[in-house]
Amino acid sequence: MKLDVNKQYSGFVISQAAYIDEIQSEAYVMEHTYSGARLLYLGNNDDNKVFSISFRTPPYDDTGVAHIL
């Protein structure tokens, strides 16, 4: 499936597109127009499907104490 840069799909605008030879995948960086959430989509013919959500957790200070428990 080929997606066009600067076009909107299901509320997401494609900001970057590239083919990655090492993993035989089309990579798309998208941004949700309402929330600003960013999405990296890798399209390929692999049967294994993966989903991940991540978020930043900056420390409150530079003492080296773990901020995630």
C-alpha positions in Angstrom: 0.0 0.0 0.0 1.5 3.3 -1.1 0.5 6.5 0.9 1.1 10.0 -0.3 3.1 12.6 1.7 1.0 15.6 2.9 -2.3 13.6 2.4 -4.7 12.8 5.2 -5.7 9.2 6.0 -8.2 8.4 8.8 -7.2 11.6 10.7 -3.5 11.2 10.2 -1.3 13.3 7.8 1.7 11.7 6.3 4.8 13.8 7.0 7.5 11.4 5.7 7.7 8.3 3.6 10.7 6.1 2.7 11.5 2.5 1.8 13.9 0.6 4.1 15.8 -2.0 2.2 17.1 -3.8 5.3 13.6 -4.9 6.4 11.9 -4.7 3.0 9.3 -2.2 4.4 7.7 1.1 3.5 8.0 3.5 6.4 5.6 6.3 7.0 5.7 9.0 9.7 2.3 10.3 10.4 0.8 12.9 12.8 -2.8 12.9 14.1 -4.4 16.2 13.2 -6.5 16.5 16.3 -4.2 15.2 19.1 -0.8 15.7 17.6 0.1 12.1 18.3 2.9 10.7 16.1 2.7 7.3 14.4 5.4 5.3 12.7 3.9 2.7 10.3 6.0 0.0 8.7 4.2 -1.8 5.9 5.5 -5.1 4.6 4.5 -8.7 3.9 5.5 -10.2 7.3 2.8 -12.3 9.0 3.9 -11.2 12.5 2.1 -8.1 13.7 3.4 -5.8 16.4 1.8 -2.8 18.2 3.5 -0.5 20.6 2.7 2.7 22.5 5.4 4.8 24.1 5.6 8.1 25.8 8.3 10.4 27.2 9.2 10.2 30.8 11.7 13.0 31.5 13.3 13.0 35.0 12.4 15.8 37.4 16.1 16.5 38.2 19.6 15.3 37.4 20.3 13.3 40.6 20.3 10.0 38.8 17.4 8.6 40.8 15.2 6.4 38.7 12.0 8.2 37.7 10.1 5.1 36.5 9.4 2.3 39.0 
